[in-house]
Amino acid sequence: MFTLLAQVCETPLATAFGVSGLAAQLAWPLFRTRESMLTIQLGASCSYAASYALMEQHTATAVCLTGAMQTSVALLAGDRPWLSRMGYVFLPAVLAIGAMTYSGLPTILMVTACCLVMIGRMQPDILRMRGVQLTASPFGAAHDVAVGAWPCLAGALVSFTIAFAGFRRELRGRGLQVA
C-alpha cells in the first residue's frame, strides 16, 4: 500500500494518465462494434504510453505508441482486407523495440502482451478479436506487477473480467456452448 501511495506522490501525472488508460481499458469490452472497441483501445494505448513515459519505462512507452499506430491502421482499414493486413507490419517493429530497449523480464512480458493484442486487433471477427486479446491479459498483468504500474494492473485485471464476459456473450449469441 505504501509503495502505491509513494508512486502516486512521486509521479502524479503518470498516475493520472494511468487512470485515464484504466478508464478506457475498462470501457472497450463493453462495446459491441469493432470500430468502437478499437477507438477506445486507441485512447487506452495513448494514455498508457504517457503514463509509462513519465515512469521512464521506455519499452512499454514505445510498444504502446506502436500499438496506437497499429490501432489507427486497423480503424482506417475498415472492411478492406488488403489494408487490414498492414497491421501485421507492426509486429516486427514491436520485437525490434523490445530488443533495443531490453530490460529483462518486463520487456519480454510487454512485447508478448502487445503482440497478442495486435494480432487480436487484426481479426475481422469480433469473437476471434476478443479471444486472441484475452490471451494477452496474463502477460500484461505480469508486466504491470514487475514495473509497479498499479493503475495499469487494475485495468488489466478488471478489463480481463469484462472482456471475458463479452466473449461469453458473443459465444451465446452465436449459439455456441458456453462452459
Secondary structure, DSSP 8 states (H G I E B T S, - for coil): -HHHHHHHHH-HHHHHHHHHHHHHHHHGGG--SHHHHHHHHHHHHHHHHHHHHHTT-HHHHHHHHHHHHHHHHHHHHTT-HHHHGGGGGHHHHHHHHHHHT--SHHHHHHHHHHHHHHHHHT-SSHHHHHHHHHTTHHHHHHHHHHHT-HHHHHHHHHHHHHHHHHHHHHHHHTT----
